[in-house]
């Protein structure tokens, strides 16, 4: 898009507002057509948003389940949504971004905010050029989900690994399956409820287990030449660790990597709850590291650390052929019903790929 095509003078914008914490999506989300356009600060990039990708964090923030560290800093109402793609409207003089650049941007930790709007102002270090090989709607899915998958694969995959991915059909999972193979995994099994039997194999999965029909921990051993070297949990929690050990899916040199907490639906409202939740996980990490006769339990808490150059690496993987998978409902329209439908899909925790709202028609 050329510079002259970028709107410059609009003072208000269309946004989605979340009015309170709770679980009633229909009652809590509404469209506002005259919300003040953000004022860009030094060091930020003002973006005209083309698409916003939803994530589990959007549901946590709305529900208030983790308000100890994910409470909206300015209270209610707030604009939900995190990762976006769009067109640069304004940046600092001397910035590597200029008006007209197509970009993707990640939300600022620890909470996704401000993405479901026509404009957003983002710190420059969280912005990267969008891949030229995919549409902007697909580029919005990359910043946090592909970054998390990329970091997890770098940390955990060893050449020749036999890998089981729990929850491989979701937003992070569909990226991780591809990256596991790219990092040298020899065999990748995936649990999912997707009814598209071709999808996950087309991404590199050697075996797909529909966990709605069969318990993944009771997988027919005839399908396996050997136990797994690595199990990656993208959404089950502590119960997955227990069942993997009981079923002896990992040998004593195997690794169980948790990308989720013990309870994916955890509630953290104070320091005591936070210490209790993460203290148990840290103790499990310690004793499995010290005890040689059991698989290692590993939890990565830094998957979304966006250090300089990391989003450019995500762009490189896409340019080299990594595919973006959108949930069948996507892209959703930027209407009240469209956004609410996206939140319902995320709340059910059965998205097959990324859920995206298209801001620009």
MARPANU-133274 format. One record per residue (C-alpha): residue in three letters; x, y, z; residue number from 1. Coordinates in nm, 2 decimals, decimal comma, padded with zeros to 4 digits, always signed. Each point is the difference from the previous one (the first is absolute). Example, Ala and Ser with C-alpha at 12.3 -4.5 7.8 and 13.67 -1.06 7.14 Angstrom:
! residues 2
r r->ALA&X->+01,23&Y->-00,45&Z->+00,78&k->1
r r->SER&X->+00,14&Y->+00,34&Z->-00,07&k->2
! end
This chain:
! residues 361
r r->UNK&X->+00,00&Y->+00,00&Z->+00,00&k->1
r r->UNK&X->+00,13&Y->+00,34&Z->-00,09&k->2
r r->UNK&X->+00,05&Y->+00,28&Z->+00,25&k->3
r r->UNK&X->-00,28&Y->+00,21&Z->-00,15&k->4
r r->UNK&X->-00,25&Y->-00,29&Z->+00,06&k->5
r r->UNK&X->+00,06&Y->+00,01&Z->+00,37&k->6
r r->UNK&X->-00,27&Y->+00,20&Z->+00,19&k->7
r r->UNK&X->+00,15&Y->+00,29&Z->+00,20&k->8
r r->UNK&X->-00,25&Y->+00,23&Z->+00,16&k->9
r r->UNK&X->-00,27&Y->-00,22&Z->+00,16&k->10
r r->UNK&X->-00,03&Y->+00,10&Z->+00,37&k->11
r r->UNK&X->-00,24&Y->-00,27&Z->+00,11&k->12
r r->UNK&X->-00,01&Y->-00,37&Z->-00,08&k->13
r r->UNK&X->-00,21&Y->-00,32&Z->+00,02&k->14
r r->UNK&X->+00,10&Y->-00,23&Z->+00,29&k->15
r r->UNK&X->-00,13&Y->-00,29&Z->+00,21&k->16
r r->UNK&X->-00,04&Y->+00,08&Z->+00,36&k->17
r r->UNK&X->+00,00&Y->-00,25&Z->+00,29&k->18
r r->UNK&X->-00,21&Y->+00,16&Z->+00,28&k->19
r r->UNK&X->+00,07&Y->-00,23&Z->+00,30&k->20
r r->UNK&X->+00,14&Y->-00,34&Z->+00,11&k->21
r r->UNK&X->-00,22&Y->-00,30&Z->-00,05&k->22
r r->UNK&X->-00,09&Y->-00,30&Z->-00,21&k->23
r r->UNK&X->-00,31&Y->+00,14&Z->-00,19&k->24
r r->UNK&X->+00,16&Y->+00,10&Z->-00,33&k->25
r r->UNK&X->-00,32&Y->+00,13&Z->-00,14&k->26
r r->UNK&X->-00,04&Y->+00,24&Z->+00,29&k->27
r r->UNK&X->+00,36&Y->+00,11&Z->+00,04&k->28
r r->UNK&X->+00,11&Y->+00,09&Z->-00,36&k->29
r r->UNK&X->-00,13&Y->+00,29&Z->-00,21&k->30
r r->UNK&X->+00,09&Y->+00,21&Z->-00,30&k->31
r r->UNK&X->+00,08&Y->+00,37&Z->+00,04&k->32
r r->UNK&X->+00,02&Y->+00,21&Z->-00,32&k->33
r r->UNK&X->+00,15&Y->+00,32&Z->+00,14&k->34
r r->UNK&X->+00,28&Y->-00,10&Z->+00,24&k->35
r r->UNK&X->+00,30&Y->+00,24&Z->+00,01&k->36
r r->UNK&X->+00,27&Y->-00,09&Z->-00,24&k->37
r r->UNK&X->+00,33&Y->-00,09&Z->+00,19&k->38
r r->UNK&X->+00,27&Y->+00,27&Z->+00,01&k->39
r r->UNK&X->+00,34&Y->-00,14&Z->-00,09&k->40
r r->UNK&X->+00,28&Y->+00,04&Z->+00,25&k->41
r r->UNK&X->+00,37&Y->+00,03&Z->-00,08&k->42
r r->UNK&X->+00,13&Y->-00,35&Z->-00,07&k->43
r r->UNK&X->-00,33&Y->-00,13&Z->-00,12&k->44
r r->UNK&X->-00,15&Y->-00,08&Z->-00,34&k->45
r r->UNK&X->-00,36&Y->+00,10&Z->-00,08&k->46
r r->UNK&X->-00,17&Y->-00,27&Z->-00,21&k->47
r r->UNK&X->-00,32&Y->-00,01&Z->-00,19&k->48
r r->UNK&X->-00,12&Y->-00,35&Z->+00,10&k->49
r r->UNK&X->-00,10&Y->-00,24&Z->-00,28&k->50
r r->UNK&X->-00,05&Y->-00,32&Z->+00,22&k->51
r r->UNK&X->+00,02&Y->-00,10&Z->+00,36&k->52
r r->UNK&X->+00,07&Y->-00,36&Z->+00,11&k->53
r r->UNK&X->-00,16&Y->-00,13&Z->+00,32&k->54
r r->UNK&X->+00,17&Y->-00,21&Z->+00,26&k->55
r r->UNK&X->-00,08&Y->-00,18&Z->+00,33&k->56
r r->UNK&X->+00,13&Y->+00,31&Z->+00,19&k->57
r r->UNK&X->-00,29&Y->+00,20&Z->-00,13&k->58
r r->UNK&X->-00,24&Y->-00,24&Z->+00,18&k->59
r r->UNK&X->+00,21&Y->+00,01&Z->+00,32&k->60
r r->UNK&X->+00,01&Y->+00,38&Z->+00,01&k->61
r r->UNK&X->-00,37&Y->+00,03&Z->-00,07&k->62
r r->UNK&X->-00,09&Y->-00,26&Z->+00,26&k->63
r r->UNK&X->+00,23&Y->+00,15&Z->+00,26&k->64
r r->UNK&X->+00,14&Y->-00,34&Z->+00,08&k->65
r r->UNK&X->+00,36&Y->+00,14&Z->+00,03&k->66
r r->UNK&X->-00,07&Y->+00,35&Z->+00,11&k->67
r r->UNK&X->+00,30&Y->-00,01&Z->+00,23&k->68
r r->UNK&X->+00,23&Y->+00,07&Z->-00,30&k->69
r r->UNK&X->-00,23&Y->+00,04&Z->-00,30&k->70
r r->UNK&X->-00,25&Y->+00,26&Z->+00,13&k->71
r r->UNK&X->-00,06&Y->+00,27&Z->-00,26&k->72
r r->UNK&X->+00,23&Y->+00,28&Z->+00,12&k->73
r r->UNK&X->-00,25&Y->+00,28&Z->-00,06&k->74
r r->UNK&X->-00,31&Y->-00,19&Z->+00,12&k->75
r r->UNK&X->-00,32&Y->-00,02&Z->-00,19&k->76
r r->UNK&X->-00,10&Y->+00,02&Z->-00,28&k->77
r r->UNK&X->+00,31&Y->-00,13&Z->-00,18&k->78
r r->UNK&X->+00,07&Y->-00,10&Z->-00,36&k->79
r r->UNK&X->+00,07&Y->-00,38&Z->-00,02&k->80
r r->UNK&X->+00,21&Y->-00,17&Z->-00,26&k->81
r r->UNK&X->+00,38&Y->-00,02&Z->-00,03&k->82
r r->UNK&X->+00,19&Y->-00,10&Z->-00,32&k->83
r r->UNK&X->-00,08&Y->+00,20&Z->-00,31&k->84
r r->UNK&X->+00,11&Y->+00,07&Z->-00,35&k->85
r r->UNK&X->-00,05&Y->+00,32&Z->-00,20&k->86
r r->UNK&X->+00,15&Y->+00,30&Z->-00,16&k->87
r r->UNK&X->+00,23&Y->+00,25&Z->+00,16&k->88
r r->UNK&X->-00,15&Y->+00,35&Z->+00,03&k->89
r r->UNK&X->+00,27&Y->+00,17&Z->+00,20&k->90
r r->UNK&X->+00,33&Y->-00,07&Z->+00,17&k->91
r r->UNK&X->+00,30&Y->+00,18&Z->+00,14&k->92
r r->UNK&X->+00,23&Y->+00,19&Z->-00,23&k->93
r r->UNK&X->+00,29&Y->-00,24&Z->-00,09&k->94
r r->UNK&X->-00,21&Y->-00,31&Z->+00,08&k->95
r r->UNK&X->+00,04&Y->-00,30&Z->-00,23&k->96
r r->UNK&X->-00,38&Y->+00,02&Z->-00,04&k->97
r r->UNK&X->-00,16&Y->+00,27&Z->-00,22&k->98
r r->UNK&X->-00,36&Y->+00,06&Z->-00,10&k->99
r r->UNK&X->-00,13&Y->-00,26&Z->-00,23&k->100
r r->UNK&X->+00,21&Y->-00,29&Z->+00,13&k->101
r r->UNK&X->-00,20&Y->-00,32&Z->+00,05&k->102
r r->UNK&X->+00,08&Y->-00,13&Z->+00,35&k->103
r r->UNK&X->-00,09&Y->-00,24&Z->+00,28&k->104
r r->UNK&X->+00,01&Y->+00,08&Z->+00,37&k->105
r r->UNK&X->-00,01&Y->-00,18&Z->+00,32&k->106
r r->UNK&X->-00,18&Y->+00,11&Z->+00,32&k->107
r r->UNK&X->+00,20&Y->+00,12&Z->+00,29&k->108
r r->UNK&X->+00,03&Y->-00,25&Z->+00,28&k->109
r r->UNK&X->-00,15&Y->-00,11&Z->+00,23&k->110
r r->UNK&X->-00,35&Y->+00,05&Z->-00,16&k->111
r r->UNK&X->-00,15&Y->+00,04&Z->-00,35&k->112
r r->UNK&X->-00,16&Y->+00,34&Z->-00,04&k->113
r r->UNK&X->-00,11&Y->+00,25&Z->-00,26&k->114
r r->UNK&X->+00,01&Y->-00,22&Z->-00,31&k->115
r r->UNK&X->-00,37&Y->+00,00&Z->-00,08&k->116
r r->UNK&X->+00,00&Y->+00,35&Z->-00,13&k->117
r r->UNK&X->+00,05&Y->+00,19&Z->-00,33&k->118
r r->UNK&X->+00,33&Y->+00,15&Z->+00,13&k->119
r r->UNK&X->+00,26&Y->-00,11&Z->+00,26&k->120
r r->UNK&X->+00,32&Y->+00,15&Z->+00,12&k->121
r r->UNK&X->+00,27&Y->-00,26&Z->+00,07&k->122
r r->UNK&X->+00,36&Y->+00,02&Z->+00,14&k->123
r r->UNK&X->+00,23&Y->-00,02&Z->-00,30&k->124
r r->UNK&X->+00,19&Y->-00,31&Z->+00,14&k->125
r r->UNK&X->-00,33&Y->-00,19&Z->-00,02&k->126
r r->UNK&X->-00,05&Y->+00,08&Z->-00,37&k->127
r r->UNK&X->+00,14&Y->-00,19&Z->-00,30&k->128
r r->UNK&X->-00,05&Y->+00,01&Z->-00,38&k->129
r r->UNK&X->-00,28&Y->-00,24&Z->-00,10&k->130
r r->UNK&X->+00,10&Y->-00,28&Z->-00,23&k->131
r r->UNK&X->-00,06&Y->+00,09&Z->-00,36&k->132
r r->UNK&X->-00,10&Y->-00,36&Z->-00,08&k->133
r r->UNK&X->-00,33&Y->-00,01&Z->+00,20&k->134
r r->UNK&X->-00,30&Y->+00,24&Z->+00,04&k->135
r r->UNK&X->-00,01&Y->+00,24&Z->+00,29&k->136
r r->UNK&X->-00,29&Y->-00,20&Z->+00,15&k->137
r r->UNK&X->+00,24&Y->-00,30&Z->+00,04&k->138
r r->UNK&X->+00,29&Y->+00,22&Z->+00,11&k->139
r r->UNK&X->-00,20&Y->+00,10&Z->+00,31&k->140
r r->UNK&X->+00,02&Y->-00,36&Z->+00,13&k->141
r r->UNK&X->+00,38&Y->+00,00&Z->+00,02&k->142
r r->UNK&X->+00,14&Y->+00,23&Z->+00,27&k->143
r r->UNK&X->-00,08&Y->-00,19&Z->+00,32&k->144
r r->UNK&X->-00,12&Y->-00,35&Z->-00,12&k->145
r r->UNK&X->+00,28&Y->-00,06&Z->-00,26&k->146
r r->UNK&X->+00,25&Y->+00,16&Z->+00,24&k->147
r r->UNK&X->-00,10&Y->-00,24&Z->+00,28&k->148
r r->UNK&X->+00,01&Y->-00,30&Z->-00,23&k->149
r r->UNK&X->+00,34&Y->+00,10&Z->-00,14&k->150
r r->UNK&X->+00,15&Y->+00,05&Z->+00,35&k->151
r r->UNK&X->-00,14&Y->-00,32&Z->+00,13&k->152
r r->UNK&X->+00,14&Y->-00,19&Z->-00,30&k->153
r r->UNK&X->+00,34&Y->+00,15&Z->+00,04&k->154
r r->UNK&X->+00,01&Y->-00,08&Z->+00,37&k->155
r r->UNK&X->-00,14&Y->-00,36&Z->-00,02&k->156
r r->UNK&X->+00,05&Y->-00,17&Z->-00,33&k->157
r r->UNK&X->+00,30&Y->-00,22&Z->-00,06&k->158
r r->UNK&X->+00,09&Y->-00,15&Z->-00,33&k->159
r r->UNK&X->-00,17&Y->-00,34&Z->-00,03&k->160
r r->UNK&X->-00,25&Y->+00,06&Z->+00,28&k->161
r r->UNK&X->-00,33&Y->-00,19&Z->+00,01&k->162
r r->UNK&X->-00,25&Y->+00,26&Z->+00,11&k->163
r r->UNK&X->-00,36&Y->+00,00&Z->+00,13&k->164
r r->UNK&X->-00,17&Y->+00,34&Z->-00,01&k->165
r r->UNK&X->-00,31&Y->+00,04&Z->+00,22&k->166
r r->UNK&X->-00,23&Y->+00,25&Z->-00,15&k->167
r r->UNK&X->+00,17&Y->+00,02&Z->-00,33&k->168
r r->UNK&X->-00,30&Y->+00,13&Z->-00,20&k->169
r r->UNK&X->-00,01&Y->+00,34&Z->+00,17&k->170
r r->UNK&X->+00,17&Y->+00,33&Z->-00,09&k->171
r r->UNK&X->+00,34&Y->-00,08&Z->+00,16&k->172
r r->UNK&X->-00,03&Y->-00,37&Z->-00,08&k->173
r r->UNK&X->-00,04&Y->+00,04&Z->-00,38&k->174
r r->UNK&X->+00,32&Y->+00,20&Z->+00,00&k->175
r r->UNK&X->+00,19&Y->-00,23&Z->+00,24&k->176
r r->UNK&X->-00,07&Y->-00,31&Z->-00,21&k->177
r r->UNK&X->+00,16&Y->+00,16&Z->-00,30&k->178
r r->UNK&X->+00,30&Y->+00,13&Z->+00,20&k->179
r r->UNK&X->+00,06&Y->-00,33&Z->+00,18&k->180
r r->UNK&X->+00,05&Y->-00,16&Z->-00,34&k->181
r r->UNK&X->+00,22&Y->+00,29&Z->-00,11&k->182
r r->UNK&X->+00,22&Y->-00,05&Z->+00,31&k->183
r r->UNK&X->+00,05&Y->-00,36&Z->-00,08&k->184
r r->UNK&X->-00,27&Y->-00,20&Z->+00,18&k->185
r r->UNK&X->-00,03&Y->-00,35&Z->-00,16&k->186
r r->UNK&X->-00,36&Y->-00,07&Z->+00,10&k->187
r r->UNK&X->-00,27&Y->+00,23&Z->+00,12&k->188
r r->UNK&X->-00,33&Y->-00,12&Z->+00,15&k->189
r r->UNK&X->-00,27&Y->+00,26&Z->+00,07&k->190
r r->UNK&X->-00,32&Y->+00,01&Z->+00,20&k->191
r r->UNK&X->-00,29&Y->+00,20&Z->-00,14&k->192
r r->UNK&X->-00,37&Y->-00,01&Z->-00,06&k->193
r r->UNK&X->+00,02&Y->+00,15&Z->-00,35&k->194
r r->UNK&X->-00,22&Y->-00,19&Z->-00,25&k->195
r r->UNK&X->+00,23&Y->+00,10&Z->-00,28&k->196
r r->UNK&X->+00,20&Y->-00,32&Z->-00,02&k->197
r r->UNK&X->+00,23&Y->+00,15&Z->-00,26&k->198
r r->UNK&X->+00,09&Y->+00,32&Z->+00,19&k->199
r r->UNK&X->+00,26&Y->-00,11&Z->+00,26&k->200
r r->UNK&X->+00,16&Y->-00,26&Z->-00,22&k->201
r r->UNK&X->+00,05&Y->+00,27&Z->-00,26&k->202
r r->UNK&X->+00,19&Y->+00,20&Z->+00,26&k->203
r r->UNK&X->+00,23&Y->-00,29&Z->+00,08&k->204
r r->UNK&X->-00,19&Y->-00,21&Z->+00,26&k->205
r r->UNK&X->+00,07&Y->-00,38&Z->-00,04&k->206
r r->UNK&X->-00,29&Y->-00,10&Z->+00,22&k->207
r r->UNK&X->-00,32&Y->+00,19&Z->+00,11&k->208
r r->UNK&X->-00,19&Y->-00,12&Z->+00,31&k->209
r r->UNK&X->-00,35&Y->+00,13&Z->+00,03&k->210
r r->UNK&X->-00,02&Y->+00,03&Z->+00,38&k->211
r r->UNK&X->-00,38&Y->+00,04&Z->-00,02&k->212
r r->UNK&X->-00,01&Y->-00,37&Z->-00,12&k->213
r r->UNK&X->+00,30&Y->-00,15&Z->+00,17&k->214
r r->UNK&X->+00,21&Y->+00,06&Z->+00,30&k->215
r r->UNK&X->+00,34&Y->+00,12&Z->-00,12&k->216
r r->UNK&X->+00,18&Y->-00,18&Z->+00,29&k->217
r r->UNK&X->-00,15&Y->-00,33&Z->-00,11&k->218
r r->UNK&X->+00,14&Y->+00,03&Z->-00,35&k->219
r r->UNK&X->+00,04&Y->-00,34&Z->-00,17&k->220
r r->UNK&X->+00,36&Y->-00,09&Z->+00,06&k->221
r r->UNK&X->+00,00&Y->-00,18&Z->-00,33&k->222
r r->UNK&X->-00,01&Y->+00,34&Z->-00,16&k->223
r r->UNK&X->+00,32&Y->+00,09&Z->+00,17&k->224
r r->UNK&X->+00,34&Y->-00,13&Z->-00,07&k->225
r r->UNK&X->+00,13&Y->+00,13&Z->+00,33&k->226
r r->UNK&X->-00,09&Y->+00,23&Z->+00,29&k->227
r r->UNK&X->+00,01&Y->+00,38&Z->-00,05&k->228
r r->UNK&X->+00,31&Y->+00,21&Z->+00,06&k->229
r r->UNK&X->-00,21&Y->+00,31&Z->+00,06&k->230
r r->UNK&X->-00,36&Y->+00,08&Z->+00,09&k->231
r r->UNK&X->-00,10&Y->+00,37&Z->-00,04&k->232
r r->UNK&X->-00,32&Y->+00,10&Z->+00,19&k->233
r r->UNK&X->-00,17&Y->+00,30&Z->-00,16&k->234
r r->UNK&X->-00,31&Y->+00,00&Z->+00,21&k->235
r r->UNK&X->-00,08&Y->-00,30&Z->+00,22&k->236
r r->UNK&X->+00,19&Y->+00,07&Z->+00,32&k->237
r r->UNK&X->+00,13&Y->-00,21&Z->+00,29&k->238
r r->UNK&X->-00,23&Y->-00,29&Z->-00,08&k->239
r r->UNK&X->+00,19&Y->-00,05&Z->-00,33&k->240
r r->UNK&X->+00,33&Y->-00,04&Z->+00,19&k->241
r r->UNK&X->-00,16&Y->-00,26&Z->+00,23&k->242
r r->UNK&X->-00,15&Y->-00,20&Z->-00,28&k->243
r r->UNK&X->+00,31&Y->+00,01&Z->-00,21&k->244
r r->UNK&X->+00,20&Y->-00,15&Z->+00,29&k->245
r r->UNK&X->-00,26&Y->-00,26&Z->+00,08&k->246
r r->UNK&X->-00,02&Y->-00,11&Z->-00,36&k->247
r r->UNK&X->+00,38&Y->+00,00&Z->-00,03&k->248
r r->UNK&X->-00,02&Y->+00,20&Z->-00,32&k->249
r r->UNK&X->+00,34&Y->+00,15&Z->+00,09&k->250
r r->UNK&X->+00,31&Y->-00,20&Z->+00,09&k->251
r r->UNK&X->+00,22&Y->+00,12&Z->+00,29&k->252
r r->UNK&X->+00,20&Y->+00,23&Z->-00,23&k->253
r r->UNK&X->-00,32&Y->+00,16&Z->-00,15&k->254
r r->UNK&X->-00,11&Y->+00,35&Z->+00,05&k->255
r r->UNK&X->-00,35&Y->+00,14&Z->+00,08&k->256
r r->UNK&X->-00,02&Y->+00,36&Z->-00,10&k->257
r r->UNK&X->-00,29&Y->+00,20&Z->+00,14&k->258
r r->UNK&X->-00,11&Y->+00,31&Z->-00,19&k->259
r r->UNK&X->-00,30&Y->+00,04&Z->+00,22&k->260
r r->UNK&X->-00,04&Y->+00,01&Z->+00,38&k->261
r r->UNK&X->-00,12&Y->-00,29&Z->+00,21&k->262
r r->UNK&X->-00,36&Y->+00,13&Z->-00,05&k->263
r r->UNK&X->-00,04&Y->+00,18&Z->-00,34&k->264
r r->UNK&X->-00,31&Y->+00,17&Z->+00,16&k->265
r r->UNK&X->+00,20&Y->+00,11&Z->+00,31&k->266
r r->UNK&X->-00,11&Y->+00,30&Z->+00,21&k->267
r r->UNK&X->+00,26&Y->+00,22&Z->+00,14&k->268
r r->UNK&X->-00,14&Y->+00,29&Z->+00,21&k->269
r r->UNK&X->+00,29&Y->+00,05&Z->+00,25&k->270
r r->UNK&X->+00,36&Y->-00,08&Z->+00,07&k->271
r r->UNK&X->-00,09&Y->-00,31&Z->+00,21&k->272
r r->UNK&X->-00,18&Y->-00,16&Z->-00,29&k->273
r r->UNK&X->+00,28&Y->+00,08&Z->-00,24&k->274
r r->UNK&X->+00,26&Y->-00,15&Z->+00,23&k->275
r r->UNK&X->-00,20&Y->-00,31&Z->+00,06&k->276
r r->UNK&X->-00,06&Y->-00,05&Z->-00,37&k->277
r r->UNK&X->+00,35&Y->+00,06&Z->-00,13&k->278
r r->UNK&X->+00,17&Y->-00,14&Z->+00,31&k->279
r r->UNK&X->-00,14&Y->-00,34&Z->-00,07&k->280
r r->UNK&X->+00,13&Y->+00,01&Z->-00,36&k->281
r r->UNK&X->+00,34&Y->+00,12&Z->+00,11&k->282
r r->UNK&X->+00,03&Y->-00,28&Z->+00,25&k->283
r r->UNK&X->-00,09&Y->-00,26&Z->-00,27&k->284
r r->UNK&X->+00,26&Y->+00,15&Z->-00,22&k->285
r r->UNK&X->+00,26&Y->-00,03&Z->+00,27&k->286
r r->UNK&X->-00,07&Y->-00,36&Z->+00,12&k->287
r r->UNK&X->-00,02&Y->-00,14&Z->-00,35&k->288
r r->UNK&X->+00,33&Y->+00,17&Z->-00,08&k->289
r r->UNK&X->+00,17&Y->-00,16&Z->+00,30&k->290
r r->UNK&X->-00,16&Y->-00,34&Z->-00,02&k->291
r r->UNK&X->+00,15&Y->-00,20&Z->-00,28&k->292
r r->UNK&X->-00,26&Y->-00,27&Z->-00,02&k->293
r r->UNK&X->-00,29&Y->+00,22&Z->-00,12&k->294
r r->UNK&X->-00,07&Y->+00,21&Z->-00,31&k->295
r r->UNK&X->+00,08&Y->+00,37&Z->+00,03&k->296
r r->UNK&X->-00,28&Y->+00,25&Z->+00,05&k->297
r r->UNK&X->+00,08&Y->+00,33&Z->-00,16&k->298
r r->UNK&X->-00,21&Y->+00,32&Z->+00,00&k->299
r r->UNK&X->+00,09&Y->+00,30&Z->-00,22&k->300
r r->UNK&X->-00,12&Y->+00,33&Z->+00,13&k->301
r r->UNK&X->+00,18&Y->+00,22&Z->-00,26&k->302
r r->UNK&X->-00,16&Y->-00,11&Z->-00,32&k->303
r r->UNK&X->-00,13&Y->+00,35&Z->-00,08&k->304
r r->UNK&X->+00,32&Y->+00,19&Z->+00,08&k->305
r r->UNK&X->+00,02&Y->+00,22&Z->-00,31&k->306
r r->UNK&X->+00,37&Y->+00,08&Z->-00,01&k->307
r r->UNK&X->+00,14&Y->+00,20&Z->-00,30&k->308
r r->UNK&X->-00,02&Y->-00,19&Z->-00,32&k->309
r r->UNK&X->-00,23&Y->-00,28&Z->+00,12&k->310
r r->UNK&X->-00,30&Y->+00,11&Z->-00,21&k->311
r r->UNK&X->+00,23&Y->+00,02&Z->-00,30&k->312
r r->UNK&X->+00,09&Y->-00,36&Z->+00,05&k->313
r r->UNK&X->-00,38&Y->-00,09&Z->+00,00&k->314
r r->UNK&X->-00,02&Y->+00,19&Z->-00,33&k->315
r r->UNK&X->+00,29&Y->-00,20&Z->-00,13&k->316
r r->UNK&X->-00,18&Y->-00,33&Z->+00,08&k->317
r r->UNK&X->-00,31&Y->+00,11&Z->-00,19&k->318
r r->UNK&X->+00,20&Y->+00,11&Z->-00,30&k->319
r r->UNK&X->+00,16&Y->-00,35&Z->+00,01&k->320
r r->UNK&X->-00,34&Y->-00,17&Z->-00,02&k->321
r r->UNK&X->-00,15&Y->-00,01&Z->+00,35&k->322
r r->UNK&X->-00,38&Y->+00,00&Z->-00,04&k->323
r r->UNK&X->-00,26&Y->+00,20&Z->+00,19&k->324
r r->UNK&X->-00,31&Y->-00,19&Z->+00,09&k->325
r r->UNK&X->-00,32&Y->+00,20&Z->+00,07&k->326
r r->UNK&X->-00,29&Y->-00,15&Z->+00,19&k->327
r r->UNK&X->-00,30&Y->-00,07&Z->-00,23&k->328
r r->UNK&X->-00,19&Y->+00,30&Z->+00,15&k->329
r r->UNK&X->+00,28&Y->+00,24&Z->-00,10&k->330
r r->UNK&X->+00,03&Y->+00,27&Z->-00,11&k->331
r r->UNK&X->-00,29&Y->+00,13&Z->+00,20&k->332
r r->UNK&X->-00,16&Y->+00,34&Z->-00,08&k->333
r r->UNK&X->+00,07&Y->+00,31&Z->+00,22&k->334
r r->UNK&X->-00,35&Y->+00,00&Z->+00,14&k->335
r r->UNK&X->-00,14&Y->-00,06&Z->+00,34&k->336
r r->UNK&X->-00,12&Y->-00,35&Z->-00,09&k->337
r r->UNK&X->+00,32&Y->-00,08&Z->-00,19&k->338
r r->UNK&X->+00,22&Y->+00,08&Z->+00,30&k->339
r r->UNK&X->-00,23&Y->-00,18&Z->+00,24&k->340
r r->UNK&X->+00,01&Y->-00,31&Z->-00,21&k->341
r r->UNK&X->+00,38&Y->+00,01&Z->+00,00&k->342
r r->UNK&X->+00,00&Y->+00,03&Z->+00,38&k->343
r r->UNK&X->-00,24&Y->-00,29&Z->+00,03&k->344
r r->UNK&X->+00,23&Y->-00,22&Z->-00,21&k->345
r r->UNK&X->+00,30&Y->+00,09&Z->+00,22&k->346
r r->UNK&X->-00,20&Y->-00,06&Z->+00,32&k->347
r r->UNK&X->-00,09&Y->-00,35&Z->-00,12&k->348
r r->UNK&X->+00,37&Y->-00,08&Z->-00,04&k->349
r r->UNK&X->-00,05&Y->-00,19&Z->-00,33&k->350
r r->UNK&X->+00,13&Y->+00,24&Z->-00,26&k->351
r r->UNK&X->+00,16&Y->-00,18&Z->-00,30&k->352
r r->UNK&X->+00,26&Y->+00,26&Z->-00,09&k->353
r r->UNK&X->-00,01&Y->+00,37&Z->+00,07&k->354
r r->UNK&X->-00,32&Y->+00,20&Z->+00,06&k->355
r r->UNK&X->+00,03&Y->+00,34&Z->-00,18&k->356
r r->UNK&X->-00,22&Y->+00,30&Z->-00,03&k->357
r r->UNK&X->+00,04&Y->+00,20&Z->-00,32&k->358
r r->UNK&X->-00,01&Y->+00,37&Z->+00,09&k->359
r r->UNK&X->+00,01&Y->+00,13&Z->-00,35&k->360
r r->UNK&X->-00,26&Y->-00,12&Z->-00,25&k->361
! end
